[in-house]
Amino acid sequence: MNEMRQQNLNSVTENETIAAISTAVSEAGIGIIRISGPQALQVADRVCVLAGKQKSTLTEVPSHTIHYGYVVDPVMENDPAKKNDPAKENDSENNSFARKNTSEEKNVVEHGDIIDEVLISVMRAPRSFTAEDTVEINCHGGVYALRRCLEAVLHAGARAAQPGEFTKRAFLNGRIDLSSAEAVMDVIHAKSELSLKSSLQQLKGSVYHRIRTLRSSMLEKAAYIEAALDDPEHYSLDGFSDQLRADTEEWKTKVEQLICTAEEGRLVREGINTAIIGKPNAGKSSLLNVLAGSDLAIVTEIAGTTRDVLTQTLRIGDVVLNVADTAGIREAKDKVEQIGIERALSCALDSDLVLYVADASLPIDEWDRKILEMLSGRKIIALLNKSDLPAVTGPEQIRPLIGENGVILSISAREGTGLEALRKSIMELFYGGDLSFNDEVVITNIRHKECLEKAKSSLELLEECLAMGYPEDICSIDLTDAIDHLGEITGETMREDLIDEIFGKFCMGK
C-alpha cells in the first residue's frame, strides 16, 4: 500500500505546489490561504514581505514560526513599467505606506502593490498536515482581500488545489489513514456534540486501530498458509483447519459487532429523521415552531393550512432531529390536499421516529385509529397536545392504539411545556438514555459499513469451505478477500479511482 500511495503521489503531485482558501469565503475577522508542496516556501516568498526583517525570507526562518508582514502583488517585482507608473504614485491607497517614508515600508512598496497586512505561519515537512512544506497566510477575512491574496499566490507559481487535495496528500504521504481522512469532513459537518466526539475519535484513529488489529490477525493466518505451501518441510498444516475455523468464527463475530453499530452511527452523524403526523389543527406546525424557536410554519385555525412537507434540522439538547412537518391527515377536500396527505404518510413510513400529535381537548375518532394503525410497528411518541385546556383524551385512550412500546406524553405547543420529557424519551428510544460512547468504536460511514458487510460475506464463504473440507490454499482465497475488504476501510487496499471519488467530495481548501 505504501508503494501504491507513493505512485499516486508521484503521478498527481510531482513538483506541484498547491494553494487554496481554507476558510469560508465570507466577511470575517480572519481568512486563511494554505500553500503546500515542494515550492511552498519559495512561492510564499514571492508574495510575502516580512516586516522589520528586510533581509530575511521565509526559506530562512525556522519551522513552526509565525511572522508579521504583508502580501504584495508579485507582478510589480518584475515589471518596472508598472512600478514607476505615475498613476500608482497618485493612488493614496497603494502608496499610503510609501508616503510615511520609513525604510521598512519602502522595502514593502519596492516588492509590489500591497494587498493585505498578514501573519504568515511556516511549517516544514514532514511536520505539517500534508507532511509537505506548508505556509498558511492569515489575512483579513474580507471576500475581496482573500481572493486578491490567493490570486497573488497563484501568479507566483502555485496551482489551485482541487477539493480535498490537502487531505488527500496527507493520506498519500502516510500521515493519516483513509478512515481518519474521511473523519476530517465528518468533524466539519458535525451537527451535535455526540457527532463531533465520534468524528474526533475516528480522526484520532479509533476505526483504524480496530480494523488493523482484526486485519493483522487474518494476515498472520494467510501468511502461514502461504509459507506452508511454499515450504511444507518446515511448516505443517496438520490441525490448522480446526484452528482457522475457530478464528473465522471469532473474526466474523467482531465484524458483525461493528456492523451493528452502523445504524446508531447513522443517527449520530445525520440526525434522527422525524415525521410530525396527525389530524388537521392538532398542533403539528405549532410543535415544529416551538422546537425550532421560530415561526417556520404557518399556524392558523383553518384546517388544512399545511399542504406539503416542511423539513428542518433541529436540536433538542444533544439530540439532532431532521423534522418533517406534514399535512393534516383527513378526507381530502381537493387534489392538492390529497397529494399532501400521501406525502405525509410516505414521510412517516420512511422516518426513524414518528411524533403523533393529538388534540387532547377533543375525543379521538376514526381518523386517529386509521393513522395509528398505518403506523403500527414504527417508533412512535404520541403527544397529547393542548394540555393547557381541559383534557378529553388521555393515555388510556391512546395506549391500545400504539402498543406497549409506544411513548405517551402531555405537552402544550402553545406554552412550550413538555419538551424536556420529549427529549428524554427520544434519548431513551435511540440511545438507551446515554449519549456517551466512551471508548466504543461506532461505524458512522456508510462506505465502511459496506466494506464490513463484504468482509462478513467472505468470512461466511470461508466457513463453508472449511466445513466442506476444502484444502487450505482454496480457503485462503476467501480469507484474502476478507483482508482486502477490511483494507479498503483504512486505505491499505484501495483503487485509485475510488480514492479520487472520496476526496472529490471534500470542500475546497481542506
N, C-alpha and C positions, 0 to 999 in steps of 0.2 A: 504493500500500500504506500509506503514512503517513496518507493520508486515511481509509482503512478502519480503521486502528488507532485514530485519534482518535475516529471514530464509535463504535467498540466501547467505547472508554474512556468516552466521554460517557454511553453508554447503560447501562453497568454500574457505573461508579464515581463518577458526578457527585455531588459534595458528600457522598460517603460516606467515612467513616474506618473502617478495619477493624482487628481485633486478633485474635491467637491465640497459643497457647503454641507456640513454635518449637523447643523441645527435647523430649526424651522425657518423658512424664508418669510419672515413677518417682522413687524415692528417690535423690537425687544431691546433689552439692555445690552445683550451680548450676542454675537453670531460667530460661529467658528468655521474656518476653512481648513480642511485637513489635506495635507500633501504627504504621499507615501511612495517610496520607491528608491532605486539606487541613486537618483539625482535629486532627491527631495531637498537636501541642504543647498545644493547649487542653484536649484530653481528658486528657492526662497530667498537666497542671497541677491538674486537679480531684481527682486521686488521689495525687499525689506532693508531698511536703513536703521541701524541701531543708534539710538540717541545717546550722546555722551561718550560713544566709543567709535570715533571716526575711522580708526584703522582696523577695527575688529569686524570679522564676518561670522556668519552662522556656522560655517565649516570649521571655525577655530574654537567655538565655545564648547564647554563640557556638556555631556549628555544630561538630560533631565534638569534643564535650567530654563528659566523664563526671563525674557528680555523685553525692555520697553523700546519702542521705536515707531517707525512709520512705514506704511505701504505706499510705494510710488509706482507710477506708470513706467514700465521698463522701456517703452518706445522712446522716451525722451533721452535716455542714456546714449543711444546710437543714432540719434537724429539731430545734428547740430542746428539744422534749419528750424526745427520746432523749438529747440532750446532757446534760440535767440529771437523767436517770433515776438515782434512788438506787441501783438495782441495779448500775448501771455503776460507781458510786463505790466499791462494795464488791468489785468484780471486780479481784482483785490482778493478774491478767494484763493487763487492759486499762488499768489505771491505774498500772502499775509505773513508767512514765515520769513521771506526774504527781506521785507521791509524792516523787520526787527534787527537785521544785520548782525546777528550773533554767528559765531563760527560754526556751531552745531547746526543751525538752521540753514546756513549757506550750503553746508555739506548735503543736507537733505534735498534742497532745491536742485543742486547740481546733478543729482541722480534722476530727477524727473518730477512730473506732476505729483503732488501729494494727494493721495486718495483718502487715507484714514490714519488715525493715531491708534496704535495697536499694542498688544502684548503677544510675544512670539515664544511658543514652547518648542524645545528641541529634544527629541528622543531618538537616540541612535540604536540601530539594530544590535542585538536582537531584542532589546528591552523596550518593545513597543507593542501596540495592539496587533499590528500586522507582522511583527518580527522583522520589519524593514526600517530603514531610516525614515523618520516621520517628523513633520513640522506641523504644528497647529497654530494658525493665526487667529487670535481673538480680537475681532473687530467690534465696532459698534453695530447694534443689531438692526439697523435700517435696511430695508429691502434693496434700495439702490446702492448703498455703500457696500453691502455684501457682494452684490453682483459685479460691481466695479472691481473689487479686490480679487474675486475669482477670475474675471477676465484678464487681469494683470498676470495672475499666476499661470493661466493657460497660455498667454502670449509669451511667457518666459520659458516655456518648454514642456509644461506638464500636459497630460491628456485628461479630458473629462472622464471621471470614473463612471462605470456602469453601476446600476442598482446592486447593492450588496457586495461590491467588489473589494472593499476593505476587509470585510469579514471573510470573504472567500479567500483572500490572500492569507489571512490568519490561519484558516483551515489548511490550505495547501502548504503553508510553511511549517505545519505541525504544531502550532502553538495551542490550538484547540481542536477537539474532535467535532464531528458533524452534528451530533446531538447538542453539544454546547453552543455551536454556531447558530443552530435553529432557535435555541433558547434566547439568543440576543433579541430577536424580533418579538418573542413572547414577553420579554421584560418591557419592551416598548409598548406593546399592545395590552398590557395587563390592565384589567378593569377593576380589580379589587385587591385587598391586602393578601388574600389567600392565593390569588393568581400570581401576584408578584413574588411571594415567597416560593411557590412551586417553580416558577421560572428561574429564580435566582439559584435554587438548589440544582436545577439542571445545568445552568450556566457554570456552576462550580464542579460539574461532572458527576452528579448523582446517578443519572441514567447510564453514562459511560462506564462508571466503575461496576455497576451491577451487571451490565451486558458483558463487559470484559472478563469478569470473574466466571460467568457462565460459559462464555465462548472459550476461555482458556482451558477449562475442564474438557470441553469437547475436542479441542485441538490436540490435547495430550493423548486422548484415545485414538484419534485419527492418525497421529504421528506414530503411535505404537503399531497400529495395523500396517502402515506403510513400511516401517522398519522390519517387522516380522516377515512381510512378503519379500523384501529385498535381502534379508539375512536370516533365514529360518534356523540356522545353526545356533545363533546367539539369542534369538527372540522367539519364545514359544507362544502359540495361540491356544494352548490347551486350557480349557475352562474360561477362556476370555469372553466367549459369548454370554455366559451367565453374568459375568461382571458388567458387560456392556448393556445387558438387558436391565439390570438394576439401575445403572447410571442413566439410561434413557428415560426410565420412569421418573427419576428424580429431576432430570432436566425438563421434562415435559410439565411436571408439576410447577416448577419455578416459572416457566414461560406462561402457563395458564394463570398463575397468580398475578403476573404483570398485566396480562390481557384484561383480567377482571377489574383492574384499577382504571381502565381506559374510559369507561362511562363516567365515573366520578371525575376523572381528569378533564373530560369534555365540558362538564358542567362548571368546573373551576375555571377553565380557560375561556369559554364562550358565554357562560351565564346560563341560567335556567329558563328555557323557553316556556313562557307562561301565558295562558289564554284566560281572559276575563269573560265569563259566559253568564247568561241569564236572560230573563224576560225584559221587555222594554220598561224603562223607568224604575228598574230595580236599584239603580245607583252605580252602574258599571263605570260610566265615564267619570262620575264623581270620585270613585275609588282610584282611577288612574290619576286624576288630578291631584288628589291628596298624597298619593305615593310619590308623584313627581315633584310636588311642592310648587306647581304652577298650573295654569289653565291650558292644558294641552288639548283637551277635548271640549267640544261644545256641550253644555249642560242646559237642558230646558225641560219643562213639564210636558212637552209634546212627545208622545210615544213615537219611536222610530227615527229620532234625530240622527243617531249614528247609523250610517248606511254601509260603510266599508270598514275594513280592518285598519286601526290606527296603532302603529307599533312604536315602542320607546324602550330604550335600555335604562333601567333604574337601579339604584342601590338602596337596600333596606339593611342598614348596619353593614355587615361584611358580606351580605348576600347580593349577588348581581342577578337581576331579573330582566329578561327580554320580553316585555309585556305587550300583549296584543289586546286592545280594547275592541270588542266585536259588536256587530249589530244585535239588537234585541231579538230573541227568537220567539216567533208567534206566527199566526196565519198571515202570510204576506199580503199586503194591500196592492202591490204592483210588481212589475218585473224587476225593477231596480232593487227593491227591498228583498225580493226572493233571492237575487244573486248575493246580496249582503249576508243573508241568513245562511246560504250554502257555504259561503266563505268562512263564516263564523264557526260552523260545525267542522269544516275541514281543518281549520286552525286548531280547534280544541283537540281533535283526534291526533294531530301531529305534535302536540306540545308535550313537554315534560311534566307540567303541572297545570291543573285547571282550578281557577278561583271561581266558584259558582256563587253568584251574588243573588240573594233572595230578599225581597222586601218583607221584613219581619212584621210590619204593621198590617199585612194582608195575609189571608189564608193561602196555602199552597193550592194549586189547581192541576188540571190535567197536563198543562204545558210543562210545569215543573217536573212532573213524573216522566213525561216523554224525554225531556232534555237529560235528566239524570240517568234514565235507562240507556240512552245512547252513549253516555259517558262511563258506563259500567266498566270497571277494570282499570280506569285511569287513576293516577294520583290526584286526589281532589280535596280541596278545602272549601267547605260550604260556609259562606259568610252571611250571617243573618244581619242585614244592613238596617239602618234607621232605628238603632237601639235607643235613640233619644225619644222615640214615640212609643206609645203603648203597644206591647207585643201581642200579636195574634198567633204567629208561627214561632215554635220553639224547637229545640233539639229533638224532642220526642217525635215530631212530625217529619223531620229530615233524616234521622238516623236510619229508618228502614229503607230509604231510597239510595243512600250512599254506602251502606255496609259498615262493618265494624272498623275497617281500616281507614275510613274517611275521617277528616277532622272537621269539627263544627265550632265556629267562633261567632261571637256577637260583636259587631262593630258599628260605628257611625261615621260614614264617609264625610258627612257634613261637619261633624265636630272633630274628626281626626282621631277618634278613640279606637282602641283595639289593635293598633298597628304593631306594637311590641309583641303581643301574643301571636300575631301573624308571622312576624319574623322568626320567633322561636319555633313555631310549628313547621315552617319551611326548613329551618336548620335540622329539626328532628327527622323530617321526612327524607332529606337528601344527604345529610352529613352525620346523622346519629347524634345531633346536638353539639358536635365538636368540629371546629374548622381547622384544627391544628394537625398537620401531617407529621410533625416531629421529624424523624429520620426515614419515614416511609417513602419509597420511590413510587410516584404516581405517573402513569403514562398520559400525557396531555396532547401529544402529537398524533394525528391520525395516520401519518406515514409510519411512525414507529409501531403503531398497533397492527398495521397491515404486514409489516416485516415479521412481527412476533407471530401472527397467525400463520404466515408461510413457514416459519421455523417449526411451529407446532405440527403442521401437516407433514413436514419432512420427518419429524421425530415419530409421528404415528406410522409412517411408511417404514421407518427403521424398525419399529416394534414388530410390524407384520413380517418383515424379512427375517428377523431373529426368531420369531415364532415358527416360521416355515423352515428354519434350519439352513438358510442360505449361507454361503461362505462369507468370511469377513470382508473380502475385497468387494463383494457385491453390496454388503451392508454399508460399507464406507461411503458409497455414492450418496445415500440419503443423509448420512451424518455430515458429509461435506456440504450438502445443500443447506442443512440447518445452520452450519457455521457461517456460510455465506450470507444467509438472510439476516442473521444477527449482526454481521459485519456491516450490512447496509445501514444499520441504525447509527453506528459510530463513524461510518465513512471508511472503514478498513477494507471493505469490498464495495465499490461504487462505480457506476458508469459515469463517464464524463458528461453526457447529455443530461443526466438526472441532477448532477451537481449544478450545472448551469441553470436548470429549471428551478431548483431550490433557492439559489441565491438571486435569481431574477425576480423573485417575489419580495425581496428586501426593499426597504426605502432607499432613496438616493442618499449617498454620503455615509452609509453605515457598512 
